[in-house]
Amino acid sequence: MADVNAILNEAKDKMKKAEEVLGRELSGIRAGHANASLLNRVMVNYYGAPTPLNQIASITIPEARVILITPFDKSALEDIEKGIYEADLGISPANDGSAVRLVVPALTEERREEVAKQVKAVGEKSKVAVRNVRREAMDSLKKSNKAEEITDDELHSNENKVQKITDNAIKDIDKRVSDKENEVISG
């Protein structure tokens, strides 16, 4: 007997993961104001080991366009600076001897449009992932039907359930992308 609930739950879980990946990717896109998540991908060579920046320094936002990075160990300042350059954030760090400041430049109208396109592309990638999950689930249901583990009526009913799950995931993705686009455009 095919476990239809397992197929549906697996599809839901995979679609949720696609949405989580989208959230992480969107949080790393610069919208013209300071956001500590911009530094998520910054790795610092700390005593010979690549270490995430947030593990060796406190990160604060003292002003709307400024990120202040205060290392727990002052000897790591130059390594932090180097890690920021290597992460290629498009922001030059300023070292004042006790902390590193990042001044996030305001986005030009042209740059806002480019970033909005980038946001849309990330959203499309997530939708493709969700559609692939839908296709896998539908294929599993059809295999169960061919093996006569579920009836034609059960197949159609469950295909509708998979489609509803997919529609909800796509709606959530569209909302997140739209919110991020508005954030980028309005600055």
N, C-alpha and C positions, 0 to 999 in steps of 0.2 A: 504494500500500500504506500503510495506516494505521500510524503508529508507536505501538503500544500501550505500549511502554516509556516513551516520551516522556510519554504521558498519565499513566501511573502515577507517574513521577518528578516531574512537575509537581504532581500531587496531593500527594505526600509533602512536597515543598518548601513548598507553600502551607500545609499543615497544620503543618509545623515553624514557619513564620513566625507562624501564629496562636498557637502555644504560646509563642514568644518574646515576642510582644506581651502575652500573659497574664502572663508572668514579670515584665515591666517594670511592668505595671499593679499586680500584687500587691506588688511591692517598694515601691511608692509609698503603699501603704495602711498607716496607722499602727497598730501592734499594741500600743502601750503602753510600748514601750521604745525607746531611742535607736537610730536607724538612719540612716546617712549618705544612703541612697537617698531618704529623705524630701525631701531638698533638690535632687533631680535636676531638678525643674521650676522651680527658683528662678532667675530671670534678674535681673541687676543692671545698672542703667544706669551703665556705667563709661566715663567720658569721652565720653558721648553715644552709646555703642553698647551695645545689649543683649548682655550677656555671661553665659554660664553661671557660677553661683557657684563651682563647683569649679575654674574657670580663673583666678580672682583671689584665692583663699583656700585655706588648708589646712583640711580638715574632719577633726576627731578626735572620738572618743568616750571621754572620760576616766572617765566613770562610766556605770552602766547606763541612767540616764534623762537624761543630759546630752550635748548636741552642742556642741562648741567650734569656732567658726569664726574662724580667725586670718588676716586679710587679708595678702597680700604687701605691699600698699601701705596704710598706716594711714589715708590720706586717703579710702579707700573705705568706711570703717566705716558712715557714715550711709547711703550708697547700698546697702550690704548689708542694713542694717536695713530700709530702705524696700522692697527687693526681697523680703524675707521676708514683710513685711506684705502686699504685693501678691500674693504666691503663695497667700495665704489658707490657711496650713497649720493654723490653729487653735492656734498656739503663739506666745506673745509673746517677741520677742528681748530680751535684756538686754545693753546695751553697757557694757563696763567701761573704755572708753578705748583698749584695745589689742586686744580681741577681742569677739566676740558669742557669748553663751551662749544656748542654747535648752534649757529644762528641759521634757522631755516628761512631761506629766501622766499619772498612772496612769489607766487607763480604768475607768469605773464599770461595773457589771454591765449596765446598760441600754445604755450606749455600746458595750460589747463585742458585745452582740446586734446592734446596728445595723451595726457594722463587719463582723460575720460575715455578715449579710445582703448587705452591699455586696460581700464577697468572693464569695458565691454568685452574685450578679448578674454580676460580671465573668467568672466561670467559665462561666455560661450563654451569655454573649456570645461567648466563645471557642468553645464547642461549636457554636453556630449558624454561626460562620464555618467550622468544620471540616465541618459538614454541607453547607454551601453548596459547598465544594470537592468533596465527595463527589458531590453532584448534578451539578456541572459535568463531572466525570470520567465519571460514568455516561452523561450525555448525549452526550459525545464518543464513548464506546464504542458507543452505540446508533446514532449517525450513521455510524460506520465500518461497522457491521453492515448498516445499510440500504443503504449504498453498495457493499455486498458486498466490502469490503476485509478483513473478518474473518468467520469462520463463526459460527453460533449457539453452538457449543461454546466457541469462543474468547471470545465475548461473555460467556457465563456464567462461564467460568473467570476472566476478568479482572474481572468485576463482583465476584466473591468476593474477589479480591485487593484491590480498592478498599475493600471492606467491612472486610477485615482491617486495612488501613492506618488506616481511620477508627476502628475499634474501639480500636486501639493509641493513637491520638491522644486519643480521648475518655478512655481509661483514665489516660493521663498527665495530662490536664487535671484529672480528678477527684482524682488523687493530690495534685497541687499545691494545688488548692483546699482539700482536706481538711487538708493540712499547714498551710496559712495559717490556716484556721479554728481548728485546734488551738492555733496560736501566739497567735491573738487571744483565744480563750477562756481559755487557761491564763495568759496575760499574762506 
